[in-house]
Amino acid sequence: MAPSLRDLQLTQVSKSADGDHEGVRLLDSYEKSGEGVEEEGTRRVQVRVTGMTCAACSNSVEGALRSVNGVLTASVALLQNRADVVFDPRLVRDEDIKNAIEDAGFEAEVIPEPSTNGVRQQGTLTGQFSIGGMTCAACVNSVEGILKGLPGVKRAVVALSTSLGEVEYDPTVISKDDIVNAIEDAGFEGSLVQSSQQDKIILGVAGMFSEIDAQVLEAIICNLKGVRHFRLDRISRELEILFDPEVVTSRSLVDGIEGASKGKFKLQVANPYTRMTCKDVDEAANMFRLFISSLVLSVPVFLIRVVCPHIPLLYSLLLWRCGPFEMGDWLKWALVSVVQFVIGKRFYIAAARALRNGSTNMDVLVALGTSASYFYSVCALLYGAVTGFWSPTYFETSAMLITFVLLGKYLECLAKGKTSDAIKKLIELAPAIALLLVKDRGGRYVGEREIDALLIQPGDTLKVLPGTKVPADGMVVWGSSYVNESMVTGEAIPVLKEVNSLVIGGTINLHGVLHIQVTKVGSDTVLHQIINLVETAQMSKAPIQKFADFVASIFVPTVVALSLLTFLGWYAAGAFGAYPEQWLPKNGNHFVFALMFSISVVVIACPCALGLATPTAVMVATGVGANNGVLIKGGDALERAQKINYVIFDKTGTLTQGKATVTAVKVFTGMDRGDFLKLVASAEASSEHPLGKAIVEYARHFHFFDEPSATNATNQSKELVTSEWLFDVSDFFALPGRGIQCLIDGKLILVGNRKLMTESGIDIPTDVENFVVELEESAKTGILVAYEGNLVGVLGVADPLKREAAIVIEGLVKMGVIPVMVTGDNWRTAQAVAKEVGIKDVRAEVMPAGKADVVRSFQKDGSIVAMVGDGINDSPALAASDVGMAIGAGTDIAIEAAHYVLMRNNLEDVITAIDLSRKTFTRIRLNYVFAMAYNVIAIPIAAGVFFPSLGIMLPPWVAGACMAMSSVSVVCSSLLLRRYRKPRLTAILEIVVE
């Protein structure tokens, strides 16, 4: 039976038969597949290879290595300039590998082994990297492919919407710097945001005003023990320190620097999330500056072309010949050159990077379209100067096109920033500072000091004042108060916290003062795990995105081909007189006429809209889910949830409250009811079974008429009272699956089920059997009591249903989902519970492993099956299901195995999870329909298909504006999911099958 969410969300799972689960976290994957380690007797080395320039070079090196007798495997990373070689040391030496590479024409250097004893360390690290310069799905595919190809990288996921990449790697094979170098070698900007290896701290330095101050600070750091490396940026006043966490802690580093400077320097820990937010703001600000600069330069060009011819004085000045060209031509050429090659430089760089990696993206289209317009105009000017035949120029097309694309990019940055609001809100829950209680050597509190919350360490004792946030996860060691946990768990009612109560970082202390002892900090805290869970989900790719990735891979070449066909078609048609000369622009020709259509086709096509359709919607949906207490572990789970056919519920703790209570007592002999309860309670007092505890609690309440209390002192007094009024017990034995037995005053007492009575030779009279059957048919468990060889009474124990259970089941049926109940209880009780909640398909007396078999039986016909459970025994079924939902009151093991984590102990969130998934993928499909329809309709219009009949012709700069707005529209469409409101209990029954 499941304890409450407040008890289990923070506790470490006790040791079980499955082993010690103490280290289990929300983010741990249930699909941990063991990578094969090197075979015994083999050795692995890495070799730095210099001189490789292309894939042919890397293939050449691989071939040379594999031809060496004794080399088992060899893989070469071109961008990393490394070779990873596994070989038999009895046949091959390091020198032989080096010589083989050098014989192939490259320079080689064997990299020293990372471990002095030659034993490879086990385990991987997960690093989060910021990747700048990505513009569409093709860039994402390129970066992912490069990262996945690196030696030592086991998993790599890149998200366009957040410009982040998450890489799981073996630190003994590849370092964080190597990964950053690979990203930068691919032509993108790369930097490490954070890693699961906590050996680096970034500090902001206040009090450094001169070079002398900087030298003093560097001298202080050099004298600190445990510092491996540091870097001081004198301009940004940012200090980065790499340190050995086994030697020195981050707080002792800060204290050591501030102490040695005698207070001159004040250090503040830089929050990686805050730094990322600042980086996003800087990116948007930079894009805005580029847009404004381009606009300021483009408007005069547009005015020269459109407005100035109607103002005689200005027009006469523009017609003034200065050298071979008119003044207006000189001005346009100069202004547009700045826009094209200074402001628009980023498009050329990104396009060259994409082409260098063998891929294409939107930047290639923009660079092609603007270059065609610009260089045609330049050629037209030069041709006119030489021949005297002046063709019209289209400088304004290039300038306005770049301006509109930059506007679109700026709006896209703003819109994408809105999709990560959920993460920002979660980050803001954590307080910036904490009050640390200082102890002397004797362990007595001698004072308090204010510290940065990022410097809190396990074991610290913190003081939490009324109205302030709890700085970290921990246990109350002094005081009592009510704490608002709604921002983390979704429970609206404040929770009483007393001594030994567990508290969650980021929650708000309402009334009294609390002293808490910190148990978890950093990435181990509940809040940080929730943030990471949401981030991981936002970065994950839904299977539906494979379609967009495929289209993106062929999109740009297809568009370029269509553009070329458009040009050839219109030019050939003009050459053969297929359309009248009146269609041509003033002083224009067939070449210019065809070129404008061709440029419009290039710039109106937009692969970005397709690439953003899925990730932006998934990002918003996971954030919305987190705000509603539903944590989604990935886009694949989100996609599967909208197709659910069956939802299988565990009974105890999921459909029921998980709190057993005695509801019926019947004595079948002349024994007094109070004596009967005292006898049974005495026997069960030594039992750890929840049913036994329920019986003792009922008997105590019967005798003393007091209500259960949460206070520690009261509980202690109750234990004293309990020990005084119960009988002495001897020879106590717990009989698993049957009950308990013991001796009271030398007489045998048995408390348990029918099986225990039958095995002990106790006859069960017909009236007793009828009473037990009646209990079971009313969803209660019958417990029989025998004393001195005779059956004396029966107790009925019930686990009440959750109040929302029946209406949630009915709501699922209305949604077209079939509910199923699976339980280890007897058939009568199971059927009675199922009847009460409205479930028709019941599986009873099922062992934990059998629950997974039940899940698989429903999956045989291809149905999508969801499992909702809360306990360790539900984990196999949660992992086997297509969509596992761990109820928030459940154990960490169940949460680990699930795809969804329902933070509240409320079944309504099952409805919310499915409903959110359906609405999200409806939105994704709308995004795809819009993105595809836009390109299908816009490209023919730009190509001039409707020009002969309707006279519709899109100038290239208008086409560029349409392209810029298309991706913004898709992001804004996804942002509409922020308005999602979960179905209310009163509205659930109105849900119909879509």
C-alpha positions, 0 to 999 in steps of 0.5 A: 500500500502506498504512503502519501506523496509527501512521504515517498517523494523524497525518501530513499527506497528501502533495501529490497530483494532487488537490491539497494535502490537508494541512488534511484532518481527521477531521470534514471532510465529503465532502458539501461542497456549495457554497452559491451565492454572490451573482451578480456585480453584486449586493449584499447588506445586512442590515437591523434591523427593529423592531416585528414581533410575528408571522409576519404582520408578517414576511410584510408586510415581505418583501412590501414588500421584494420589491415594490421594483424591483431587489430579487432576494431578501428573507428576514425573520427574525422572531425575529432582527428582521432582513431579508436583502436581495440587490439590484442596486445600479444600481437600488436604494440602501440608503435605498430598502430602508429606506424600503420597510420604514418605509412598511410601518409598521416601523422599519428600520436598515441594518446596516453591512457587516462587511468594509471592502472590501465583499468577502464573506469565504468559509468558515463557522464551526461553533458548539456552543451549550448549549440549556436548557429543552428537554423533548421532541422538539417542543422540539427541532423548534421550536429547529431550525426557528428556527435553520435559519430564521436568515439565514446559518445553513447547518446546525443540529442539536439534540440533546435528550439532550445539550441541545446544538445545533451550528450551521454559520453564515457569520460575515459574515452572523450572529454567535454572539450573534445565534444565542444571542439567537434561542434565548433569544427562542424562550423557551429558555436559550442560551449558546455552549460553543465555536466553531471560531473561537478568539478567546475564552478563559475563565479562572478567577481565583485571588487576587481577594478584593476590589473593588480587586483586580477593578479592578486586574485590569481595568486590567491587561487594558485595557493588553494589546494585542490584547484586543477585549473582556473581561467579569469576573464578580466572583461566580464569579471568571470572566474572559472575554476576546475577543482578536485571535489575529493580535495576541496568543496565549492563553498570552501573555495569561495570562503578561501578566496574571500577570506584570503582577500580579507573581504576585498573580493565578493564572489557569486556563483553563476547559475547555469540556467540563468546564464543560458537565459541571458544567452538567449536574451543576448541572441534575441538582442543581437538579432534585433540589432542586425534587423534594425541595421539592415532596415536603416540601410534598406529603407533608403534603397527602397526610397531611391527606387520607389519614392525619389522618382516622384520628387524632382529635386532629389531625382535630379541629384540621383541622376547626376553622373559620377564617373561611369555610374549615376549617383543613385546607382553608387548609393544603392551599390554601397548601401546594399553591399554593407547589408549583403556582406556585413549584416548578411555575413551570417547567412554565407557562413552558415551556408558554407558550414552546411555545404561543407558538412554535406547538408543544406538548409535555409541559409543556403536558400537565402544566400543563393537568392540574395547573391543572385539578385545582388550579383545580377545588379552588379553585372547589369551596372558594369555591362551598362558602363561598358556597352551603354545599354542600361538594364534595371538593377534589383539591389533593393530586392537583396536588401529587403530580403535580408531585412525581412529574413532577419525580422523573421529570425528575431520574431522566431527568437522571441517566440521560441523563448516563450516556449521555455517559460515553464523551465524558467518558472521552475528555476525561479522556485529555487531561492538565491540565498540560504541561512546557514547555522554555524556550529562550533567543534562541539556541534553547538550552534553559535551563529548563522550566516547568509550563503549562496544557495548554490553552495549548500552541502549535504549535512548543512543545517539551514534556518528557514524563516516564515514566508521564505522558500526552503533552499534544498531538500532535507529533514526537519530537525527543529520546529514545526510549520505548514509548508506550501508544496503546490508549486512542486507536487500540485497539492493545494493544501499546505502540509504540516512539517514537524521534526523528522518530516521531509521538505522539498527545496523550492516550497514555501514555509508559511508560518513557523521557523524551521531548522532543516538538515540538508539531505540532497543538493544540486542535481539530486534535489527533487526540483532539479530532477523535475527541471532536468526531466522537463528539459530532457523531454523537450529535447527528445524527438517524437517519432512523427518528427522523422517525417520532417527530418526526411523532408528537410534532407531533400527540401533545399536540393528540391527547391534549388532544382525547381528554381532552376526549372522555373528560370529555364522555363520562363527564359525558354518561353520568352526566347520562343515568343510564348508570352507577349513582350508587354509582360517584361519589366521596363528596360528588362529582358527575358533573362531578368524576367525569368531570374526574378521568378527563380529568385522568388522560388528560392526565397519563398520556400521555408524548411524551418517551418517543417523543422519547428512544427514538432519540437516547439509543440513538444516543448510547450506541452511538456512545460504545460504538463509540468505546470499541471503536475504531469511530468512527461519523459519524452516526445515519444511517450507524448506521441504514444499517449494520444493513441492509448487503447487500454489503461490498466490500473493497479488496485491498491494505492492507485484506484484505492487510497492505500490506507487500510481501515477496519470497517466491520467487527463481528464476534461469534462467541460470547467474548466481549467485543472490547476483549476481542479487539484487545486480544487481536491488537496484542497479537498484531502489535508485533506485525509490520503488515499494513493490515495489522497496523490498521487493526491495532489503530482501530483497537486503540481508538476503540479503547481510548476514543482519540484520533490519529495525530501527526505530532511526534510527541503525541505519537510517542505518548500513544506508544507508551499507552499502547504498551501498557494496555496490550497483553504480553505476547510470546513466540510471535511468527509472521506467516507470509501469505497467510497471517500471524500466530503467537502465544498470549498467556500460553494460549495459541492465537491465529490471525489471518485468512482461510488458508491459515485456518485450514492449515491449522485445523480450525473449522470455519462454520457456515455463518462465519464463511457467509459473513466473510463472503459478504465482506469480500463481495463488498470489496473488503478483506475478511480477517479470521481470528482463532483462539484456543483452537476455536474461531472466535471472530472476523474483522473486515478491512477495507481500502477506500476507493479514491473519490474520483476513481469512478468518474475517471473510469467513466471519463476514460470510457467516454474518451474511447479508452478501455479501463482494466484492473489488475491486482493480487487480491482475491477474485471476490474483492477485485470484482467488487472493487471493479464493479464499484468503479465501473471496470468490466475487465478484471485480472485478480490474484496476479503476481508482480511479474504476471502484471507485465504478462497481462500488459503484453497480452493486450499488446499482442494485437498492436494495441497501445497499452498504458499502465498506472501504478504506484509501487515497486511491484508495478515496475515490471508492468510500467516498463513493459507498457507502451505508456507507463504512468507512475502515480506521484504517491508511488515509490521512486522505483515506480517513477523510474520505470514510468514514461509519465510521472503524475506528481499528485496522488489524483487519478484525474491526471490520467485524463489530463495526460491523455487529453494533453497528448491528444491536443498536442498532436492535433496541434502538431498535425495542424503545424505540419498541414500549414507548413506543407500547404504553405510550401505547396501553395507558395512555391507555384505562386512564386514560380509564376504559375498563376501569372498568365491567367491572374497576373499574380507575381510575387517580387522576391522581397515579398517572397522573403517576407512570406518565408520569414513569417511562415516559421514565426506562424508555426511557433506561434501556433505551438504557443497556443498550447500554453492556453491549455486547461486540463479538463475539470471533473465536472466536464470529464463526462462531456469528453467524446471520442475524437 
